[in-house]
Amino acid sequence: MSDIIHLLPDSVANQIAAGEVIQRPASVIKELVENAVDAGATAIQIVLKDAGRTLIQVIDNGKGMSPTDARLAFERHSTSKIRKAEDLFTLHTMGFRGEALASIAAIAQVELRTRRSEDEVGTCVRMAASQCEGQESVSTPVGSNFSVKNIFFNVPARRKFLKSNQVELSNILSEFERMALINTQVAFTLTHNDTELFDLPASNLRQRIVALFGKSLNQQLLSLDTSTSLVKISGYVGRPESARKRGALQYFFVNGRYMRHPYFHKAVTICYENLVPVGEMPNYFINLTVEPETIDVNIHPTKSEIKFENEQPIWQILSASVKEALGKYSATPTIDFDMEDAPEIPTSKPGAHVVPPTVQVDKSYNPFRSGGGGTSAKRPQYDWQQLYSSFNSAGGGESLTPDTDEVVPSKVDFSGGYVSRLSDEEPKAPQESGIFPEFESKLNQSGRPVLQLKGRYIAVPTVDGLMIVDQHRAHGVILFERFMAGISSREMASQRILFPEMMQLTVSQAAVLREIWDDLTALGFDLADMGQNSYSVNAVPAGIEGGDACDLIGQMIATASEKEHDAKTSLQQRIAWTLAEAAAVPVGQTLSKEEMSTMVDDLLSLKTPAYTPAGKTVFVVISHDELQKRFN
């Protein structure tokens, strides 16, 4: 039998390595910019065509390379950053593995022009699919100029799975923001399809944050400055009032390197527990400086996950530093009593004679005696057997298994809370509405009792027991189905705003907005591009007028930015659910009996009424057996 183990060709090995290091155009930019920073560049220019699909060009004014170094840089495991294994624990550079350029050259066409300050002429190296296509002397400025063309041109499967230009540009902008935030000593420019998106001069961290995310953030930043023998903490945290439900600006850096660290994230957020509403997250831009030998950055291909030797004490120092910043700047909200036009409250004065109010007590009433006492004639008498007749309906213990795939779309007007159906048609018979006909038939009885609990739940008796409905989630899933139907049909009604609202976005937010523009239009929004990333909101979906349209659109932009989407439908569902959650009746709103009954009817007419798109329970049914056990 012949031998079956053999060495892979370098080109194949490089493509395999590229699968870990280079995942999308943003990965190429990250690697090239980090190399430029390591080379001592003070100005870095990034030029993109078609979100990096066609061209990624990174130009720096760093130290440059000799002709020999320029050619050797594209070989695997060639690096100037380390020489022995021990150097991994004393890293002061962003790169160190020597895989980035080899991986890029394996899946793209690369041209490098570079020159050192002591050389009269530079050199040009051209690579394609790991093969050197030529090297020659050229006239070029000091520094390096990388041109990466046709990414994944020789790996069609990888190129096919790239997202749309808007999605890829959004990922590039996110990566760019991370690098620009920590390298404030470097001037950055970013151009996409001949349009300049950023022109950032060298500055301090606060100025860089404002340049990236808008002037409104300037007054919301609280500075951190703590030095100990273990760690030095610097940066900013946001005031509690700047917390966001989605899209919070949260950045951790260690020794000039961006990182994700859930443990330290918890140290920050726990300081805001009593300062921000549940579900909202604070902004923070925090840089940790530690001894290089106390961390390990070589545990993830993207180097974004880092292990700390002194993780627990740093957690405590970080938490104390954030609490000090919040306390030092009086971030804790205070209560301001506005006494103007306040009603006069009588107070007791020394020596004044206070006459207590007279209370009439019916001493003949005995709640444990049949008839209720002498005042029973004044109390309404209820026929409890008739009121709870739905408990005694024929049958019991039926399964909630769907019987049909017919879906009746919800027709709800929620302009003033949860009201009634828009249509004047008579409701369909229980067996014709929704996929829970048997279960719904137990509820569609005239005069059935419904009860609201603590402004949050709706209690409805059924043959099987007691159904408890979360009113906010129930209304949310009803509206979600309506919005999804509107996106599909493109027939959602709009309500014009008398005075259009202006919305100022960051560059990355504007890129995401363009990605979801058609879906917002289908939902009933009418937006106009005013230039310079400013937009006017001229109309909103009918029924949600009166709310903060700009905040709502901001939430949907943040939702669309949260993670990658495998299909257009997934993105549309997330947008529709964000809008439905915001428009649903809030917890604590009092509903009339008719409103509650209509909500239950519409809920049970849906195809999937039991869970929200986020997987949360909408209603539960407490069986008679469970209730009986409570009284045993």
C-alpha positions in Angstrom: 0.0 0.0 0.0 1.4 3.4 -0.9 1.8 6.3 1.5 -1.2 8.5 1.9 0.2 11.5 4.0 1.8 14.3 2.0 2.6 18.0 2.4 0.1 20.5 1.1 1.3 23.0 -1.5 2.1 26.4 0.0 -0.7 28.0 -2.0 -3.3 25.6 -0.5 -1.9 26.0 3.0 -2.1 29.8 2.6 -5.7 29.6 1.5 -6.5 27.5 4.6 -4.8 30.1 6.8 -6.6 32.9 5.0 -9.9 31.3 6.0 -9.1 32.1 9.7 -7.3 35.4 9.3 -9.2 37.0 6.3 -12.9 36.6 6.7 -14.1 39.7 4.8 -12.8 43.0 3.4 -12.8 44.5 6.9 -10.2 41.9 8.0 -7.8 43.0 5.2 -8.1 46.6 6.3 -7.5 45.7 10.0 -4.3 43.7 9.2 -2.9 46.4 6.8 -3.7 49.3 9.2 -2.1 47.5 12.1 1.0 46.9 10.1 1.1 50.6 9.2 0.8 51.5 12.9 3.6 49.1 13.8 5.7 50.8 11.1 5.4 54.1 12.9 3.0 55.8 10.5 1.5 59.1 11.5 -0.9 59.3 8.6 -2.9 56.5 7.0 -5.2 56.7 4.0 -7.8 54.1 3.1 -9.4 54.0 -0.3 -12.2 51.6 -1.1 -14.1 50.5 -4.2 -17.4 48.6 -3.9 -17.0 48.1 -0.1 -13.6 46.5 -0.7 -14.7 43.9 -3.2 -12.9 45.6 -6.1 -10.2 47.6 -4.3 -8.7 48.1 -0.9 -5.9 50.5 -0.8 -4.0 51.4 2.4 -1.3 54.1 2.1 0.9 55.0 5.1 4.0 57.2 5.7 5.8 54.7 7.9 9.4 53.5 7.7 8.8 51.4 4.5 10.7 48.3 3.4 13.8 47.4 1.5 13.4 45.4 -1.8 14.4 42.2 0.0 12.0 42.7 2.9 9.2 43.7 0.6 9.4 40.3 -1.2 10.0 38.3 2.0 7.0 39.9 3.7 4.6 37.8 1.7 6.1 34.5 2.9 4.3 32.6 5.7 5.6 33.2 9.2 7.9 36.0 8.1 7.8 38.9 10.6 9.9 41.6 12.1 8.0 41.6 15.3 9.3 38.6 17.2 12.4 36.3 16.9 11.8 33.6 19.6 8.8 32.2 21.5 9.5 34.2 24.6 8.8 37.4 22.6 5.1 36.5 22.5 4.9 37.5 26.2 6.6 40.9 25.7 4.7 42.1 22.7 4.6 45.9 22.0 3.3 45.6 18.4 -0.1 44.8 16.9 1.1 42.1 14.6 3.5 39.2 15.4 2.4 36.0 13.6 3.6 36.8 10.1 0.5 35.4 8.5 -1.5 38.5 7.4 0.2 39.4 4.1 0.6 35.7 3.1 -3.1 35.2 3.7 -4.1 38.3 1.8 -1.9 37.4 -1.2 -3.4 33.9 -1.2 -6.9 35.1 -2.0 -6.4 38.4 -3.8 -4.3 40.3 -6.3 -1.8 42.5 -4.3 0.5 45.2 -5.3 3.0 46.7 -2.8 4.9 50.0 -3.5 7.3 50.9 -0.7 10.4 52.9 0.0 12.6 53.6 3.0 13.8 57.2 3.7 17.4 56.2 3.1 16.7 54.8 -0.4 16.6 56.9 -3.5 14.0 54.7 -5.3 11.4 52.2 -4.0 10.3 48.8 -5.1 7.0 47.3 -6.4 6.0 43.7 -5.8 3.0 42.1 -7.5 1.4 39.0 -6.0 -1.6 36.9 -7.0 -2.8 33.6 -5.5 0.5 33.3 -3.5 2.6 33.6 -6.7 5.0 36.5 -7.3 4.2 38.0 -10.7 7.1 40.5 -10.7 9.2 42.9 -8.8 10.8 46.1 -10.1 12.1 49.5 -8.9 9.7 52.4 -8.9 9.5 56.0 -7.8 7.3 56.2 -4.7 7.0 58.2 -1.5 8.5 57.0 1.8 6.2 54.4 3.4 4.1 51.6 2.0 1.2 51.6 -0.5 -0.8 48.3 -0.5 -3.4 47.8 -3.3 -5.6 44.7 -2.8 -7.8 43.9 -5.8 -10.6 41.4 -6.4 -10.7 39.8 -2.9 -11.4 36.0 -3.1 -11.1 36.0 -6.9 -9.7 32.5 -6.7 -12.0 31.2 -4.0 -15.5 31.6 -5.6 -17.3 30.0 -2.6 -15.9 32.6 -0.2 -16.7 35.4 -2.6 -20.2 34.2 -3.0 -20.9 34.4 0.7 -19.8 38.0 1.0 -22.8 40.2 2.0 -24.2 43.2 0.2 -21.9 46.2 -0.3 -23.8 48.1 2.5 -23.3 45.2 5.0 -19.6 44.9 4.1 -19.1 48.7 4.3 -20.8 48.7 7.7 -18.4 46.0 8.9 -15.5 48.1 7.6 -16.7 51.2 9.3 -17.0 49.3 12.6 -13.4 48.0 12.3 -12.2 51.5 11.3 -13.8 53.0 14.4 -12.0 50.6 16.7 -8.6 51.4 15.1 -9.2 55.1 15.0 -10.3 55.3 18.6 -7.1 53.7 20.0 -4.6 55.2 17.6 -5.5 58.9 18.2 -1.9 59.9 17.4 -2.5 58.9 13.7 -4.4 60.9 11.2 -6.9 58.8 9.2 -8.8 59.4 6.0 -11.3 56.9 4.6 -12.7 57.2 1.0 -15.4 55.0 -0.5 -16.2 55.1 -4.2 -14.6 58.6 -4.5 -16.6 59.9 -1.5 -14.7 60.9 1.6 -16.3 59.4 4.7 -13.8 60.4 7.3 -10.9 62.9 7.6 -9.6 62.6 11.1 -6.6 64.6 12.2 -4.3 63.5 15.0 -6.0 64.4 18.3 -6.8 63.2 21.8 -9.4 60.5 22.7 -12.3 62.9 23.5 -11.8 64.7 20.2 -11.6 61.5 18.3 -14.8 60.2 19.9 -16.7 63.4 19.0 -15.3 63.2 15.4 -16.5 59.6 15.0 -19.8 59.7 16.8 -21.0 63.2 16.8 -20.8 66.4 19.0 -23.8 65.4 21.1 -21.6 62.8 22.8 -19.1 65.4 24.1 -21.2 66.5 27.1 -22.1 62.9 28.0 -18.5 61.7 28.7 -17.1 61.2 32.2 -13.3 60.7 32.3 -11.5 57.7 33.9 -7.9 58.0 35.2 -6.7 55.4 37.7 -3.2 54.1 38.1 -2.2 51.1 40.2 0.7 48.6 40.2 -1.4 46.2 38.2 -3.2 48.3 35.7 -3.6 51.9 34.5 -7.1 52.7 33.4 -7.9 55.7 31.2 -10.8 56.7 28.9 -14.4 57.7 29.3 -17.7 56.3 30.4 -21.1 57.7 29.5 -23.5 59.5 31.8 -26.5 57.3 32.8 -28.9 59.5 30.8 -26.9 58.6 27.6 -27.5 54.8 28.0 -29.2 53.1 25.1 -31.4 50.1 24.6 -29.5 49.2 21.4 -26.3 50.2 19.7 -24.5 51.3 22.8 -20.9 52.4 22.1 -18.8 50.0 24.1 -15.1 49.7 23.5 -12.4 48.0 25.5 -8.7 48.3 24.6 -5.6 46.8 26.3 -2.2 48.1 25.5 -3.5 49.8 22.3 -5.4 46.7 21.1 -9.2 46.3 20.8 -10.6 43.4 22.7 -13.9 41.8 23.7 -14.1 40.9 27.4 -17.5 39.9 28.9 -16.1 39.8 32.4 -14.8 43.4 32.4 -18.0 44.4 30.6 -19.9 43.2 33.6 -17.7 45.2 35.9 -18.8 48.4 34.1 -22.4 47.6 33.7 -22.9 46.6 37.3 -22.0 50.2 38.3 -25.1 51.4 36.4 -27.6 49.0 37.9 -29.5 51.6 39.9 -28.9 54.5 37.5 -30.3 53.3 34.1 -33.6 51.5 33.3 -33.5 47.7 32.9 -32.5 46.7 29.4 -30.4 49.9 28.6 -26.6 49.8 28.3 -24.1 52.5 29.0 -21.5 53.9 26.6 -17.8 53.4 27.5 -14.4 53.8 25.9 -11.9 52.3 28.2 -8.2 51.6 27.7 -6.3 49.3 30.1 -2.5 49.4 30.2 -0.8 46.4 31.8 2.6 44.7 31.6 2.8 42.7 28.4 3.9 39.6 30.2 0.7 39.5 32.2 -1.6 39.0 29.2 -1.9 36.4 26.4 -3.1 37.8 23.0 -2.3 34.7 21.0 -5.5 32.7 21.7 -7.7 33.8 18.8 -7.1 34.3 15.0 -8.4 37.9 15.2 -6.5 38.6 18.4 -9.7 40.1 19.9 -9.9 37.8 22.9 -7.2 38.2 25.6 -6.4 36.4 28.8 -5.4 38.3 31.9 -3.2 36.9 34.6 -4.7 39.3 37.2 -8.3 39.3 36.0 -10.1 39.4 39.3 -8.2 42.3 40.9 -8.4 44.3 37.7 -12.2 43.7 37.7 -12.4 45.2 41.2 -10.1 48.2 40.2 -12.1 48.8 37.1 -15.4 48.7 39.0 -14.1 51.1 41.6 -12.8 53.5 38.9 -16.2 53.6 37.1 -18.0 54.2 40.4 -15.6 57.0 41.3 -16.2 58.7 37.9 -20.0 58.5 38.3 -19.8 59.8 41.9 -17.2 62.5 41.2 -19.3 64.1 38.5 -22.6 63.8 40.4 -23.9 61.4 37.7 -26.4 60.0 40.2 -29.8 61.7 39.4 -31.3 63.9 42.0 -34.9 64.7 42.7 -36.0 68.2 41.8 -39.2 69.3 43.4 -41.0 71.9 41.3 -43.1 73.8 43.8 -44.6 76.2 41.2 -48.4 75.7 40.9 -48.2 72.9 43.4 -51.4 72.4 45.5 -51.3 73.6 49.0 -51.1 70.7 51.4 -52.5 71.5 54.9 -50.0 70.9 57.7 -50.5 70.6 61.4 -49.6 73.7 63.4 -48.5 73.6 67.1 -51.5 74.3 69.3 -54.0 74.1 66.4 -57.1 72.0 67.0 -57.4 69.3 64.3 -60.8 67.8 63.7 -60.5 64.3 62.3 -62.8 63.4 59.4 -66.1 61.6 60.1 -66.2 58.0 58.9 -69.5 56.1 58.6 -69.1 52.4 59.5 -71.8 49.8 58.8 -71.5 47.7 61.9 -74.2 45.3 60.7 -72.1 43.9 57.8 -70.6 40.5 58.3 -68.7 39.1 55.3 -68.9 35.6 56.6 -72.7 35.6 56.9 -75.0 34.7 54.1 -76.7 37.8 52.7 -73.8 40.1 53.6 -75.5 42.1 56.4 -77.8 45.1 56.4 -76.3 46.8 53.4 -76.5 43.9 51.1 -79.4 45.5 49.2 -77.0 48.2 48.0 -74.4 45.8 46.6 -74.6 44.5 43.1 -75.6 40.8 43.0 -73.6 38.7 40.5 -74.6 35.5 38.9 -71.2 33.9 39.2 -72.3 30.7 37.5 -73.3 32.6 34.4 -70.2 35.0 34.6 -67.8 32.1 34.5 -69.8 29.9 32.2 -66.7 29.4 30.0 -65.2 27.3 32.8 -68.2 24.8 32.4 -68.2 24.6 28.6 -68.4 21.2 27.1 -65.2 19.3 26.7 -61.9 19.7 28.4 -58.2 18.8 28.2 -58.1 19.4 24.4 -54.7 19.7 22.8 -53.5 23.1 21.5 -52.1 21.4 18.4 -52.7 23.5 15.3 -55.4 22.1 13.0 -54.9 24.3 9.9 -52.4 26.5 8.3 -54.8 29.3 7.5 -53.7 32.7 8.9 -56.0 35.6 9.4 -54.0 38.8 9.3 -54.5 41.1 12.3 -56.5 44.3 11.6 -55.7 46.6 14.5 -55.8 50.3 15.0 -53.5 51.1 17.8 -53.5 54.9 17.5 -54.8 55.4 21.0 -53.5 52.3 22.8 -55.1 49.0 21.8 -58.5 49.8 20.4 -60.7 47.8 18.1 -60.5 46.3 14.6 -60.3 48.7 11.7 -62.8 46.6 9.7 -66.5 46.9 10.5 -67.0 43.3 9.3 -68.5 40.8 11.7 -65.8 38.6 13.4 -65.4 35.2 11.8 -66.7 32.2 13.5 -64.2 30.6 15.9 -63.6 27.6 13.7 -62.7 29.9 10.7 -60.2 32.3 12.5 -56.7 31.2 13.2 -55.1 27.8 13.7 -56.3 27.3 17.3 -60.1 26.9 16.5 -60.9 24.6 19.4 -59.0 26.6 21.9 -60.4 29.9 20.6 -64.0 28.6 20.7 -63.7 28.4 24.5 -62.9 32.1 24.6 -65.3 33.6 21.9 -68.3 33.5 24.1 -70.3 36.7 24.6 -69.7 38.5 27.8 -66.7 36.3 28.7 -64.8 37.7 31.8 -61.4 39.3 31.3 -59.3 40.8 34.1 -56.2 43.0 33.9 -53.6 42.3 36.5 -51.1 45.1 37.6 -51.5 46.8 34.2 -49.4 44.0 32.6 -51.3 40.7 32.4 -54.8 39.7 31.1 -56.5 36.8 32.8 -59.0 34.9 30.8 -60.9 31.8 32.1 -60.9 28.8 29.7 -62.2 25.2 29.8 -58.7 24.0 30.6 -58.0 26.5 33.4 -56.8 30.1 33.5 -55.1 31.8 30.6 -52.6 34.6 31.5 -51.5 36.8 28.7 -48.7 39.4 28.7 -50.4 42.4 27.1 -47.2 44.1 25.9 -45.9 40.9 24.2 -49.3 40.0 22.8 -49.8 43.3 21.2 -46.2 43.2 19.9 -46.6 39.9 18.1 -49.9 41.2 16.6 -48.2 44.3 15.3 -45.2 42.2 14.1 -47.5 40.2 11.9 -49.0 43.3 10.5 -45.6 44.9 9.8 -44.3 41.8 8.1 -47.3 41.7 5.9 -46.8 45.4 5.1 -43.2 44.8 4.1 -44.2 41.9 1.8 -47.1 43.8 0.2 -45.5 47.3 0.3 -48.9 48.7 1.2 -48.5 50.0 4.8 -50.2 53.3 5.4 -48.2 56.4 6.4 -49.1 59.4 8.5 -47.5 62.7 7.5 -45.7 64.6 10.3 -46.7 68.3 10.5 -43.2 69.4 11.3 -40.6 66.9 9.9 -38.0 65.8 12.5 -34.3 66.1 11.7 -32.0 63.2 12.4 -28.1 63.4 12.5 -26.3 60.1 12.0 -22.7 58.9 12.2 -21.1 57.6 9.0 -21.6 54.0 10.1 -25.2 54.6 11.1 -25.9 56.2 7.7 -24.4 53.2 5.9 -26.8 50.9 7.8 -29.7 53.2 7.1 -29.1 53.0 3.4 -29.1 49.2 3.8 -32.6 49.1 5.4 -34.0 52.1 3.5 -36.4 50.1 1.3 -37.7 48.1 4.3 -38.4 51.3 6.3 -40.2 52.7 3.3 -42.3 49.6 3.1 -43.2 50.0 6.7 -44.6 53.5 6.1 -41.6 55.7 6.9 -40.8 58.6 4.6 -37.2 59.8 4.9 -35.3 62.4 2.9 -31.5 62.7 2.6 -30.5 66.2 3.5 -26.7 65.6 3.0 -23.9 65.3 5.4 -25.5 62.3 7.1 -28.6 64.3 8.0 -32.1 63.0 7.3 -35.6 64.4 7.7 -38.4 62.1 8.9 -41.5 63.3 7.0 -43.9 60.4 7.7 -44.2 57.4 10.0 -46.4 54.3 9.9 -50.0 55.1 10.6 -50.8 54.5 14.3 -47.4 55.3 15.8 -47.5 59.1 15.4 -46.8 61.0 18.5 -43.7 58.9 19.4 -40.1 59.8 18.9 -39.6 58.8 15.3 -35.9 59.6 15.3 -35.3 57.4 18.4 -37.4 54.6 16.8 -35.4 54.7 13.6 -32.2 54.8 15.7 -33.3 51.6 17.4 -33.9 49.9 14.1 -30.5 51.0 12.8 -28.9 49.5 15.9 -30.9 46.3 15.5 -29.7 45.9 11.9 -26.1 46.5 13.1 -26.2 44.0 15.9 -25.2 40.9 14.0 -24.9 39.4 10.5 -27.9 38.3 8.7 -28.1 35.1 6.7 -31.1 36.2 4.6 -33.0 39.3 3.8 -36.0 37.9 5.6 -34.1 37.7 8.8 -33.2 41.4 8.7 -36.7 42.4 7.9 -38.0 40.3 10.8 -35.6 42.0 13.2 -36.6 45.5 11.9 -40.4 44.7 12.1 -40.0 43.3 15.7 -38.1 46.4 16.8 -40.9 48.6 15.5 -43.6 46.3 17.0 -42.0 46.3 20.4 -41.8 50.1 20.5 -45.4 50.6 19.3 -47.0 47.9 21.5 -49.1 49.0 24.5 -46.6 49.6 27.4 -46.6 47.8 30.6 -48.9 49.6 33.1 -51.4 50.9 30.5 -55.0 50.3 31.6 -57.2 48.5 29.0 -60.9 48.3 28.8 -62.7 45.0 28.7 -63.4 45.4 24.9 -59.8 46.2 24.3 -58.6 43.1 26.2 -61.1 40.9 24.5 -60.1 42.2 21.0 -56.4 41.6 21.9 -57.0 38.0 22.9 -59.1 37.4 19.7 -56.4 38.9 17.5 -53.7 37.0 19.3 -55.3 33.6 18.8 -55.9 34.3 15.1 -52.1 34.4 14.5 -50.2 31.4 13.2 -47.7 31.4 16.1 -49.3 33.2 19.1 -47.4 31.5 21.9 -44.0 33.1 21.5 -42.5 36.4 20.3 -40.0 36.5 17.4 -37.4 36.8 20.2 -38.6 33.5 21.7 -40.3 34.9 24.8 -43.5 33.4 26.1 -46.7 35.4 25.3 -49.2 33.5 27.4 -49.4 30.6 29.8 -52.4 28.4 30.7 -52.7 27.3 34.4 -54.7 24.1 34.4 -57.5 23.1 36.8 -55.2 20.5 38.3 -52.6 23.1 39.1 -55.1 25.4 40.6 -56.6 22.5 42.7 -53.1 21.6 44.0 -52.8 25.2 45.4 -55.8 24.6 47.6 -54.8 21.1 48.8 
